[in-house]
Amino acid sequence: MSVARTSLTSTRSLPLWYGVLGPPILWATQLVLGDGLYEFGCAKGFVRTDIFGLSFGFWQWVGTGVILALDVLAGVLAYRMLRQLRRTNDGTAHGRAMAMAIIGVVSACLYGMLIAYAFLPPFILHACSHSP
């Protein structure tokens, strides 16, 4: 077996594992960091409602943008692996790798939509506002 074919179907293939596990981990990170930013910044002991002179909304957009870019990277890597794997057919390891690549593409799309949804709340909600 060649080195290229072995790396495509290896159980240690970083692109395959990042495609499958990266998007849900990135979504969880976005939830924790996004909510934590407002939870920490809007606490009564926090004097200013900005970080380095920039609003929480700006940092929410930056964080969401970076995490969405990493999610897109996971999808692109999984899709690239899927295209490479379609050219070969090598038994059980190949079937597992194909399944992981397909799941990686679907996972990146699904979680990418959930992460992209985080761009909307800063337009609708106001940071550190209280209910009447």
Buried (B, 14 or more C-beta within 10 A) or exposed (E): EEEEBEEBBEEEBEBBBBBBBBBBBBBEBBBEBBEEBBEEBBEEEEEEEEEEEEBBBBBBBEBBBBBBEBBBBBBBBBBBBBEBBEEEEBEEBBEEBBEBBBBBBBBBBBBBEBBBEBEEBBEEEEBEEEEE
